[in-house]
Amino acid sequence: MDDPSSTDATRPDGGVLLVVATPIGNLGDISPRAARALADADLVLAEDTRHTARLLAHLGVTTPTQSFHDHNEARRVDAVLARLAAGETVALVSDAGTPLVSDPGYLLVRAAREAGFRVSPLPGPSAILAALSVAGLPSARFVFEGFLPARDGARGSRLAELAREPRTMVFYEAPHRITTTLAAMCEHLGPERPACIARELTKVHETVVTATLGQLAALAAADADMRRGELVVVVGGAPAVEAEVDDRTLSVLLDALPPAEAARVAARLTGAARKAIYRRALELTGRVEGPQES
């Protein structure tokens, strides 16, 4: 029997749940496919129906909407599944960007898939990727941390855990917490760490500032505009630290092994460069360095 987790079988008589990305600011960023999907759907599930109503009005769409947010998601799921079972198409949107990214929806998506309904993404705007694209920081590998904890202690603990993270990090932050967050980042990640604040992306007052964390913290404290609007903070990963072997450890190895073998073992244990260890081993044993070991 096939593993059901590896298949994408859907109920032939069921409806479809569309996960629709919407603009993060500029309404012109809605894709034609997303606009058609919202118009053709039987229902639009919206994080804030008043916010989504403005987008639908801009598109000339009259599809009914229903609120679907963190506080009612669990109790709404069964009713949505019933509509899918009746063959309806339901579109899920968040206030901005791609649903489920720091937004509600995963409970519904999981339940719909487990019930055998088709769940289809309509990709589009994402504040994470938009910020990464203009930050000027390495983006081949990155981690998304969402919102840091609001309490100082929990925020500091999480940043301490991330202090040695080598990949670029992306955070969301509320404007009223940006100064305290940047100060905490300076404390735990270092004020010289390269970073970027991307504010109000795609909107009239779009601002992207790249500097060190220390400089950004000072700017946010001095400029009230940097404490307004939607904020994405991108922080460079921790610099690589070259591993070293202390003389005491190397001397212990040299008591039992020749320099070349001691260097090979020390390199495997620590990750330090074997050639550098070998040169130091020769110095400790008083030998003249010969040809480099290969």
RAPE-V966061 format. One record per backbone hydrogen bond with DSSP energy under -0.5 kcal/mol. NH is the residue of the N-H (numbers start at 1). CO is the residue of the C=O. E is the energy in kcal/mol with one decimal. If there is no record, write none. Layout:
NH_CO_E / NH_CO_E
This chain:
4_2_-0.6 / 6_3_-1.9 / 7_4_-1.1 / 11_116_-2.8 / 14_11_-1.5 / 15_84_-2.7 / 16_88_-1.1 / 17_118_-2.8 / 18_16_-0.6 / 18_90_-3.1 / 19_17_-0.5 / 19_120_-2.6 / 20_18_-0.8 / 20_92_-2.5 / 21_19_-0.5 / 21_122_-2.3 / 22_97_-2.0 / 27_25_-0.6 / 29_26_-2.1 / 30_27_-1.5 / 35_31_-2.5 / 36_32_-2.3 / 37_33_-2.3 / 38_34_-2.4 / 39_35_-1.8 / 40_36_-2.5 / 41_37_-1.5 / 42_89_-2.6 / 43_89_-1.2 / 44_64_-2.3 / 45_43_-0.5 / 45_91_-3.5 / 46_44_-0.6 / 46_66_-2.7 / 47_93_-0.6 / 52_48_-2.4 / 53_49_-2.0 / 54_50_-0.9 / 54_51_-0.7 / 55_51_-1.0 / 56_52_-2.6 / 57_53_-2.4 / 58_54_-1.9 / 59_55_-1.7 / 60_56_-0.8 / 60_57_-0.7 / 61_56_-3.1 / 66_44_-2.2 / 68_46_-2.4 / 72_69_-1.4 / 73_69_-1.8 / 76_72_-1.3 / 76_73_-0.8 / 77_73_-1.3 / 80_76_-2.0 / 81_77_-2.6 / 82_78_-1.9 / 83_79_-1.6 / 84_80_-2.3 / 85_81_-2.5 / 86_82_-1.2 / 87_84_-1.9 / 88_83_-2.1 / 90_16_-2.5 / 90_88_-0.5 / 91_43_-2.9 / 92_18_-3.5 / 93_45_-2.7 / 93_91_-0.5 / 97_22_-1.6 / 100_104_-0.8 / 101_98_-1.3 / 102_100_-1.1 / 109_105_-2.6 / 110_106_-2.7 / 111_107_-2.2 / 112_108_-2.9 / 113_109_-2.2 / 114_110_-2.5 / 115_111_-1.8 / 116_113_-1.3 / 117_112_-2.6 / 118_15_-0.9 / 120_17_-2.6 / 122_19_-3.1 / 123_121_-0.6 / 130_126_-2.4 / 131_127_-2.4 / 132_128_-2.3 / 133_129_-2.1 / 134_130_-0.7 / 134_131_-1.0 / 135_131_-0.9 / 135_132_-0.6 / 136_132_-0.6 / 143_168_-2.6 / 145_143_-0.6 / 145_170_-3.0 / 146_170_-0.6 / 148_172_-0.6 / 155_151_-2.7 / 156_152_-2.7 / 157_153_-2.2 / 158_154_-2.2 / 159_155_-2.3 / 160_156_-2.2 / 161_157_-1.7 / 162_158_-1.2 / 163_160_-0.9 / 165_162_-1.8 / 168_141_-1.1 / 169_235_-3.0 / 170_143_-2.4 / 171_233_-2.9 / 172_146_-2.2 / 173_231_-1.5 / 177_174_-1.7 / 178_174_-0.7 / 178_175_-0.7 / 181_177_-2.5 / 182_178_-2.5 / 183_179_-2.0 / 184_180_-2.1 / 185_181_-2.4 / 186_182_-2.2 / 187_183_-1.9 / 188_184_-2.5 / 189_185_-3.0 / 190_185_-1.0 / 190_186_-0.9 / 193_190_-1.5 / 195_211_-2.9 / 196_234_-2.4 / 197_209_-2.5 / 198_196_-0.5 / 198_232_-3.1 / 199_197_-0.6 / 199_207_-3.5 / 200_230_-2.7 / 203_200_-2.1 / 206_203_-1.5 / 207_199_-2.5 / 209_197_-2.4 / 211_195_-2.0 / 213_193_-2.0 / 214_191_-2.8 / 216_212_-2.6 / 217_213_-2.6 / 218_214_-1.9 / 219_215_-2.2 / 220_216_-2.7 / 221_217_-1.7 / 222_218_-1.6 / 223_219_-2.6 / 224_222_-0.6 / 226_223_-1.3 / 227_224_-1.9 / 228_225_-1.2 / 231_173_-0.8 / 232_198_-2.2 / 233_171_-2.6 / 234_196_-2.7 / 234_232_-0.5 / 235_169_-2.9 / 236_194_-3.0 / 238_165_-3.2 / 242_240_-0.6 / 250_246_-2.1 / 251_247_-2.8 / 252_248_-1.9 / 253_249_-1.8 / 254_250_-2.3 / 255_251_-1.2 / 256_252_-0.5 / 256_253_-1.2 / 257_253_-1.9 / 262_258_-2.8 / 263_259_-2.5 / 264_260_-1.8 / 265_261_-2.4 / 266_262_-2.5 / 267_263_-2.2 / 268_264_-1.7 / 269_265_-2.1 / 270_266_-2.1 / 271_267_-2.5 / 277_273_-1.8 / 278_274_-2.7 / 279_275_-2.2 / 280_276_-1.9 / 281_277_-2.5 / 282_278_-2.1 / 283_279_-1.7 / 284_280_-2.3 / 285_281_-1.7 / 286_282_-0.5 / 286_283_-0.8 / 287_282_-2.2
